[in-house]
Amino acid sequence: MPNIPNILSLLRIALIPVLIVLFFLPYKSAPAWATAIFVVAALTDWLDGYLARKWEQTSPFGAFIDPVADKLIVAVALILILYKTPTWYILLPVVVIIGREITVSALREWMAELGQRNAVKVSYIGKMKTAFQMLSIACLIYYSPAFDLPIFEIGVTLLYVATALTISSMLSYLKAAWPMLVS
C-alpha cells in the first residue's frame, strides 16, 4: 500500500507553483482559485497527519517532509500576501511568523540531536496557531469582500491572532528547551 500521508505532503509542495501562478493571473476569478488551492493544501496538512496515525503509516521521511511542506506553503503564501499588500501591518506578522518557523525548526533539530525532541513536540497552542494562520491566509489571498463580509479585514484580524499564538507557542517551546540551552 502506498504511503498516502507522504503523497499528501508532497502534493502540498507541488501545489506551491500552482498557487503562485493562480495568484498572479489577471482574471477576476484568480483570487478565488488561488484561495481554493491554498485551502486544499491546508486540508492536506491536517489529513496527512490523521491518516499517518490512523493507518500506522508514520515514517522518517514523513516526519521530515510534513513540516517542510507546511512551512514552505505558509511562507510562500505569506510572501505573496505581502507582495500584494506591502504595508507595515502585513510585514510585521509575516516576519514574526516566518521567524518563528525558522527558530522552532532549528530548536527541534537541535533538541533531536540531544535526544530531547519530545520536549518540543507540537502543542495545543501550536495547533491553534496553525488553524488561525491557515484561515487568515485563505482570507488574505481571497482579499475581496464576500457576502457583505470584509474578508481582507477579517484575514488581517485572524493574522494578528495567529501572530499572538505564534509568539506564545514559540515562547512555550523555548521555555521547555531552556534547561538544555543553558546547560
C-alpha positions as CSV (number, residue, x, y, z in Angstrom):
1,M,0.0,0.0,0.0
2,P,1.5,3.4,-0.9
3,N,2.2,5.8,1.9
4,I,-0.8,8.2,1.3
5,P,0.2,10.7,4.0
6,N,3.6,11.2,2.4
7,I,2.0,11.6,-1.0
8,L,-0.3,14.3,0.5
9,S,2.7,16.1,1.9
10,L,4.4,16.0,-1.5
11,L,1.2,17.2,-3.1
12,R,1.3,20.2,-0.8
13,I,4.7,21.1,-2.1
14,A,3.6,20.5,-5.7
15,L,0.7,22.9,-5.1
16,I,3.1,25.8,-4.4
17,P,3.8,26.7,-8.0
18,V,0.1,26.3,-8.8
19,L,-0.7,28.8,-6.0
20,I,1.8,31.2,-7.3
21,V,0.6,31.1,-10.9
22,L,-3.1,31.4,-9.9
23,F,-2.2,34.3,-7.5
24,F,-0.8,36.3,-10.4
25,L,-3.3,35.5,-13.1
26,P,-5.0,38.7,-14.4
27,Y,-8.5,37.3,-14.1
28,K,-11.3,38.3,-11.6
29,S,-11.7,34.7,-10.5
30,A,-7.9,34.2,-9.9
31,P,-8.0,35.0,-6.1
32,A,-10.9,32.5,-5.6
33,W,-8.9,29.8,-7.4
34,A,-5.7,30.6,-5.5
35,T,-7.6,30.5,-2.2
36,A,-9.1,27.2,-3.2
37,I,-5.6,25.8,-3.8
38,F,-4.4,27.1,-0.5
39,V,-7.4,25.6,1.3
40,V,-6.8,22.2,-0.3
41,A,-3.1,22.4,0.8
42,A,-4.2,23.4,4.3
43,L,-6.6,20.4,4.5
44,T,-3.9,18.0,3.3
45,D,-1.8,19.3,6.3
46,W,-4.5,18.0,8.7
47,L,-5.4,14.9,6.6
48,D,-1.8,13.6,6.2
49,G,-1.2,13.5,10.0
50,Y,-4.6,12.0,10.7
51,L,-4.1,9.2,8.1
52,A,-0.5,8.5,9.1
53,R,-1.7,7.8,12.7
54,K,-4.9,6.0,11.7
55,W,-3.2,3.8,9.1
56,E,0.1,3.5,11.1
57,Q,2.0,4.9,8.1
58,T,4.3,7.1,10.1
59,S,7.8,7.1,8.6
60,P,11.1,9.0,9.0
61,F,10.5,10.6,5.6
62,G,7.0,11.6,6.6
63,A,8.3,13.1,9.8
64,F,10.7,15.2,7.7
65,I,8.6,16.1,4.7
66,D,5.4,17.1,6.5
67,P,6.8,20.1,8.5
68,V,8.8,21.1,5.4
69,A,5.7,21.1,3.2
70,D,3.8,23.1,5.9
71,K,6.4,25.7,6.3
72,L,7.0,26.1,2.6
73,I,3.3,26.6,1.6
74,V,2.8,29.1,4.5
75,A,6.0,31.1,3.9
76,V,5.2,31.3,0.1
77,A,1.6,32.3,0.8
78,L,2.7,35.0,3.3
79,I,5.2,36.4,0.9
80,L,2.5,36.6,-1.8
81,I,0.2,38.4,0.6
82,L,2.9,40.8,1.5
83,Y,3.6,41.4,-2.2
84,K,0.0,42.2,-2.8
85,T,-0.3,44.4,0.3
86,P,3.2,45.8,1.1
87,T,2.4,47.6,4.3
88,W,3.9,47.5,7.8
89,Y,0.8,45.9,9.3
90,I,1.2,42.9,7.0
91,L,5.0,42.9,7.1
92,L,5.2,42.7,10.9
93,P,3.2,39.4,11.3
94,V,4.8,37.9,8.3
95,V,8.3,38.5,9.8
96,V,7.2,37.2,13.2
97,I,5.6,34.0,11.7
98,I,8.4,33.2,9.3
99,G,11.0,34.0,12.0
100,R,9.2,31.7,14.5
101,E,9.1,28.9,12.0
102,I,12.8,29.1,11.4
103,T,13.5,29.4,15.1
104,V,11.3,26.5,16.2
105,S,12.6,24.3,13.3
106,A,16.2,24.9,14.4
107,L,15.3,24.3,18.0
108,R,13.6,21.0,17.2
109,E,16.6,19.9,15.1
110,W,19.0,20.7,17.9
111,M,16.8,19.1,20.6
112,A,16.6,15.9,18.4
113,E,20.4,15.8,18.3
114,L,20.3,15.8,22.1
115,G,17.7,13.1,22.1
116,Q,15.1,15.5,23.6
117,R,12.8,16.0,20.6
118,N,9.7,15.3,22.7
119,A,10.4,18.3,24.9
120,V,9.4,20.5,21.9
121,K,6.7,18.4,20.3
122,V,3.7,20.2,18.8
123,S,1.5,21.7,21.4
124,Y,-2.2,22.6,21.5
125,I,-1.3,26.2,21.1
126,G,0.8,25.3,18.1
127,K,-2.2,23.6,16.6
128,M,-4.4,26.6,17.3
129,K,-1.8,28.8,15.7
130,T,-1.8,26.7,12.6
131,A,-5.7,26.8,12.4
132,F,-5.8,30.6,12.7
133,Q,-2.8,31.0,10.4
134,M,-4.5,28.9,7.7
135,L,-7.8,30.7,8.0
136,S,-6.1,34.2,7.9
137,I,-4.0,33.3,4.9
138,A,-7.1,32.0,3.0
139,C,-8.9,35.3,3.7
140,L,-5.9,37.4,2.7
141,I,-5.4,35.5,-0.5
142,Y,-9.1,35.9,-1.4
143,Y,-8.8,39.6,-0.4
144,S,-12.2,40.9,-1.7
145,P,-15.5,41.2,0.2
146,A,-17.8,38.2,0.0
147,F,-21.4,38.0,1.2
148,D,-21.1,41.5,2.6
149,L,-18.2,40.4,4.8
150,P,-14.9,42.3,4.8
151,I,-12.8,39.3,4.0
152,F,-9.5,41.1,3.9
153,E,-10.1,42.8,7.3
154,I,-11.2,39.5,8.8
155,G,-8.0,38.0,7.4
156,V,-5.8,40.7,9.0
157,T,-7.5,40.2,12.4
158,L,-7.0,36.5,12.2
159,L,-3.4,37.0,11.1
160,Y,-2.8,39.0,14.3
161,V,-4.5,36.3,16.4
162,A,-2.2,33.8,14.7
163,T,0.8,36.0,15.3
164,A,0.0,36.2,19.1
165,L,-0.4,32.4,19.2
166,T,2.9,32.2,17.2
167,I,4.7,34.1,19.8
168,S,3.1,32.2,22.6
169,S,3.9,28.8,21.1
170,M,7.5,29.8,20.4
171,L,8.0,31.0,24.0
172,S,6.5,27.8,25.2
173,Y,8.9,25.7,23.1
174,L,11.9,27.9,24.2
175,K,10.8,27.5,27.9
176,A,10.7,23.7,27.5
177,A,14.1,23.7,25.9
178,W,15.7,26.4,28.2
179,P,17.3,23.9,30.7
180,M,19.2,22.2,27.8
181,L,20.0,25.6,26.1
182,V,21.8,26.9,29.2
183,S,23.5,23.7,30.4
